[in-house]
Structure formats: structure tokens, C-alpha cells
């Protein structure tokens, strides 16, 4: 079972709040779908992610892999099956990293 860390939950809440404030209802729907798809993908192949998000090849974090779902880069720890971060693909990911 794949779970979201507190940091990832915070990422998702912030994105959802942004979409709600802008009345981007479809974006909120796609965010939920992306997280669900990421959970399924991680469950199926925990070691199938990349070592860094494609736009930031130098951003390797020990014991963290990355997958891309819909428009989101999702960081996770394969050993604990924990999603540690959810980032919109056009955002400056390095500036948003906290507890990944």
C-alpha cells in the first residue's frame, strides 16, 4: 500500500486550494487522478522510477525515485512505499523541496 507523507499531503492540499481558488475544477480532478495513478504505478513496480525529475537531472536525492503522472512530478521512497512530494511540472521544483 502506497501512502502520502505529511509533506506530500501538504503539496496536494496546496495545489487543490490553488485550483479551487481559481475555479479550475478539472485541474483538481486531474490532480486526484494523478495521485491515484502514481500509487498504482508505484505498487506495481516500486523501483520503476527515475533517479531525478527529467527537468532537473542533477536533483538526485538518496533513496528517492521520481515518476511523472499527468502534469505532476511525484517523488517517492520505494523502500517504504511513501510518496514524499507532488509537484506541478511547470513549477520550480528545487525551490519547493523540503522533506522529500
N, C-alpha and C positions, 0 to 999 in steps of 0.2 A: 504494500500500500504506500503510495506516494503522498507525502504531506507537505504543507507550506510552512516555512519558518515564520516567525513573527515579522521579520524584515520583508519577506515576500508578501505576507498578508498586508503589510503596510503599503507596499508598492501597488498591489491590486486595488486596495481601498482608495489610494490617492488617484490612480488612473480612473477608477469608476466615478469618483467625485468630480473629477475634471470633466468627464464625458457628460455626467448628469447636469452640471452647471452650464455646459454648452448646448444641452439638449441633443447630444449625439447618442441617441438610443441604440442605433445599430452598432456603434463602436463599443458600447458596453456589452452588447450581446456577443460580439466577436472576441472581446477580452475574456469573457467567461468560457467561450468555446475553445479559445487558445490554451487556457489553463487546463481544461479538461483533456484536450488532445495531448498536451505535454505530459500530463500524468499517465495517460495510456501509453504513450511512446516510451517514457522512462521505464514504466513497468515491464514493457515488452523487451527492452534492450537497455539496461541500466548503463552500460558502457558505450553506448552508441553516439554520445555527444562529441562535440569538438572541444579542444582544449582552450579555445578563446573564441569570442564572437568574431565573425568574419571582418567587420569594420575595424576591429581593434586586435590585430594578431599578436601584439605584444602584451596583451592583458591576460596572461595566464595566471590563474590562482590555484595554488596547490589543492588537490583533491576536489576540484570543481570542474564540471563539464557544462557545455552550453548547447542548447538546441534553439532552432528558430521555428516558431509557430505563428502563422498568420502574419502579424506585424510586430511580433514581440520576441526579444531575446530572453531566454529563460535559463538561469543558472541553477545548477543542482549538484548535490553531493551524491554520487552513485552508491557509496557505501552505506549511507543512512536513508537513501531514497527520499531526500528532502529537497524541495525546491527552495532555493535561497534568495532568488531575485527574479523579478519580472520587469522588463524594460522595453518601452516602445522603441522601435528600431531607428527612429529619427532623433532620438534623444542622445545627449552626450553621456553615454554610459559611464565612462570613468569618473565623471563628476558626481554620479549618483551612488557609487559603490560605498556601502557602509559595512554591513556584516555578512557579506556574501561568503 
